Amino acid sequence: MTAPAAGVAALEVEGLVHRYGAREALALPHWRVDAGEAWLVLGPSGGGKSTLLHCAAGRLRAERGRIAVAGTDLATLGAAARDRLRGRAIGLLPQRLHLLSALSVLDNLLLAQGAAGLPRDRARALAVLAALGMGGREGDRPEQLSVGQQQRVALARALAPRPHLLLLDEPFSNLDVDMRERLGMEVRDILRAQRTTAILVTHDQSEAFAVADEIGILHEGRLVQWDSPYNLYHRPAERFVADFIGQGVFIPGTVLEDHRIDIGIGRLTGDLPPECGRGCEHCEHICDVEVLLRPDDIVHDDASPLRATVLHKAFRGADILYTLTLPDGRQALSLVPSHHDHAIGEAIGIRVEADHVVVFRRDPPPGPGPRTQRSSGPSPA
């Protein structure tokens, strides 16, 4: 397959649906990835991430819809043609590396290229190894390498054939946190330098934030928000995103006549759900909302008359993450510089200082009939 022509997407999805039995694992109305772009998809286990990659790789046939790589509809290809496509145009780095222990590092790459040891193939393999910091290790066997080095070789093997589309399935899941973030940033730089079109999926937020400038959140087979890490954290489009990204608690609140929000431990000002602008008569219980409070929204302040009791504490070096019991019995989180070392059971002064107020409608308690109300989108300040 030749490289995508001008205006042709490296990957394009239209009305893609895939099910496992009665469960809809993937439902993407439209999705386009242009040549040279690197996309990262983040979501919980079971959210559809691996299904998306295996559909894009031609390993799974979607129940409905179209998925095309460089303009070629995968559904129109026979099994042999799909295998050839995966071998050259689509690179897949799975969770399990599957390096061949009987072969050297270099021979693992040459095999992936379908190469017979031609000088140009060897030169390409050596160049990719060097770019990934594995120069000089081409004669080693995989068992002679550390786990992190094996991960680099597996990535080099996927990059060596110059795929039009590189798919990475939880590629750093076997690494420790420091190695995961460091290698993630290196991979990001390599993909950019080589203008490789890539889709990386992971459930690990720290890995996602280290690698990507923009992230898609996949939940129950739907891409629910595509945004920068900053906006995902401070301006989540759905309650699921608010709950999934970072840490925080939802505090019930009441919308006041001046459109401020009373959360019991303070009053906040921020944009409200759209229904609140039409008055409380628009919908029953519309004045009941939930406010997302992040650990940095609860500030430790010895001079504050508002007191909270330390329930748990987690030392994090420069900071301590406190779980606090508020005066009304609810809990909240507070991230405090670690020189403020308070004991469990101790009452400390706090104040609410939220720069981004994220508000969702609060559904009324379930009655005898079916619930028809759903949370609206958030309204970040």
C-alpha positions, -999 to 999 in steps of 0.1 A, spaced: 0 0 0 13 34 -9 13 63 16 -21 81 19 -27 106 -9 -32 143 0 -66 147 17 -69 110 24 -70 101 61 -45 76 76 -75 61 95 -111 69 90 -141 54 108 -178 58 98 -206 44 119 -184 17 134 -202 -7 157 -188 -39 173 -205 -61 198 -196 -91 220 -229 -109 222 -255 -84 233 -229 -59 247 -220 -30 225 -183 -27 229 -177 1 204 -198 27 187 -180 55 168 -201 76 145 -171 93 128 -134 95 136 -106 106 114 -68 105 120 -47 124 94 -12 114 84 14 124 110 -10 128 139 -6 109 171 -37 102 191 -40 89 226 -72 72 238 -76 68 275 -103 49 293 -110 22 320 -106 -15 314 -135 -28 294 -141 6 278 -134 -6 242 -98 5 237 -84 -29 226 -115 -35 205 -108 -2 187 -72 -11 180 -80 -46 167 -107 -33 144 -82 -7 131 -56 -35 126 -81 -56 107 -81 -84 133 -117 -79 141 -145 -74 116 -170 -47 128 -206 -56 129 -215 -24 111 -198 6 96 -166 13 77 -130 15 87 -104 25 62 -66 27 64 -51 51 39 -83 50 19 -86 12 18 -118 -2 34 -107 -31 55 -140 -48 50 -133 -52 13 -101 -72 18 -98 -109 21 -79 -126 49 -46 -128 30 -48 -91 19 -55 -80 55 -24 -100 67 -3 -83 41 -17 -49 51 -9 -56 88 26 -67 78 36 -35 60 11 -6 63 -1 -12 99 22 -17 129 9 -31 161 27 -30 194 7 -53 217 8 -55 255 28 -87 252 59 -81 232 64 -115 215 101 -109 207 116 -141 193 142 -153 218 161 -174 192 168 -143 171 191 -113 178 176 -78 182 186 -70 147 171 -101 132 138 -95 151 136 -61 133 146 -76 99 119 -102 102 93 -76 109 104 -57 78 101 -89 57 137 -82 49 164 -106 36 192 -86 51 195 -61 23 218 -31 31 189 -6 31 168 -28 54 197 -33 78 204 4 77 168 13 85 167 -12 114 200 1 129 187 37 126 155 30 144 174 11 172 198 41 176 168 65 178 154 45 206 187 44 225 195 8 216 224 14 193 251 -12 198 227 -38 212 216 -52 178 236 -85 183 220 -92 217 192 -117 223 160 -105 240 168 -123 273 200 -103 276 180 -71 278 160 -55 307 123 -52 305 126 -15 294 151 -24 267 129 -52 254 101 -26 252 123 -3 231 132 -32 208 95 -41 204 87 -5 195 117 -4 170 103 -36 154 69 -19 149 85 12 135 111 -5 112 87 -12 83 77 24 82 40 17 88 13 42 77 -4 36 109 11 25 142 -12 11 169 1 8 205 -20 -12 230 -10 -3 266 26 -4 255 42 5 288 20 -14 312 49 -37 323 72 -9 333 75 9 366 60 44 369 93 64 363 103 42 333 67 44 319 67 82 319 102 86 306 98 61 278 64 76 270 79 111 265 107 96 243 81 77 222 62 109 217 93 128 205 102 99 181 67 97 166 67 135 161 102 134 146 94 106 122 59 120 114 44 86 123 7 83 124 -1 66 157 -29 56 180 -20 47 216 -45 34 241 -40 32 278 -59 32 311 -30 49 329 -36 87 333 0 96 343 12 78 311 -14 96 290 -5 130 304 32 124 298 27 114 262 -1 134 247 -10 170 241 -46 159 235 -65 129 247 -97 111 238 -117 96 266 -133 63 256 -162 51 279 -185 22 271 -173 22 235 -180 60 230 -155 88 226 -171 111 252 -145 140 251 -114 149 231 -94 176 247 -62 187 264 -52 172 297 -59 206 313 -94 208 300 -101 171 309 -92 179 344 -107 213 348 -135 213 322 -148 178 319 -177 174 294 -195 146 313 -197 135 349 -179 103 340 -149 123 328 -149 144 360 -149 112 381 -124 93 360 -97 120 356 -77 129 386 -90 128 422 -119 146 437 -153 143 454 -187 155 445 -203 178 471 -241 184 469 -250 221 465 -280 243 461 -282 271 435 -291 304 452 -311 332 436 -279 351 427 -267 320 408 -241 313 434 -239 277 448 -241 269 485 -221 237 493 -224 240 531 -187 248 537 -188 279 515 -204 296 485 -189 293 451 -194 313 419 -193 296 386 -213 288 354 -243 266 361 -260 239 341 -280 255 312 -313 247 328 -306 269 358 -306 299 336 -342 292 327 -354 293 363 -361 266 389 -397 262 375 -382 247 343 -375 213 359 -382 198 393 -351 196 416 -330 217 391 -317 238 421 -300 206 434 -265 203 419 -233 185 426 -200 204 427 -167 187 419 -140 196 445 -104 186 437 -78 182 464 -63 216 455 -97 233 460 -96 226 498 -68 248 512 -52 242 546 -55 274 566 -48 275 604 -65 308 607 -98 296 592 -128 291 616 -140 262 594 -125 230 608 -123 195 594 -110 163 609 -81 142 594 -95 108 586 -66 94 564 -33 108 551 -10 97 523 25 111 523 37 120 488 70 136 494 64 173 488 27 170 497 4 150 519 -30 140 506 -55 143 534 -89 127 535 -110 150 557 -143 147 575 -163 179 571 -185 193 599 -216 177 583 -200 143 581 -192 144 544 -156 137 532 -133 158 510 -97 156 499 -70 183 505 -34 184 491 -12 201 516 25 209 516 42 181 536 56 204 563 20 206 576 21 171 592 -11 166 611 -22 135 630 -52 113 622 -81 126 643 -67 161 645 -90 190 635 -74 215 611 -85 248 596 -96 247 559 -112 270 533 -126 265 499 -107 282 471 -119 268 437 -106 285 406 -126 261 383 -161 253 396 -174 222 378 -212 218 384 -235 190 374 -272 186 379 -281 163 407 -308 138 399 -336 135 425 -338 103 445 -352 74 425 -389 69 429 -412 39 421 -411 46 384 -382 47 359 -358 76 362 -358 98 331 -335 126 341 -298 123 333 -269 145 343 -264 173 319 -229 184 308 -208 203 333 -205 240 335 -169 249 344 -161 284 355 
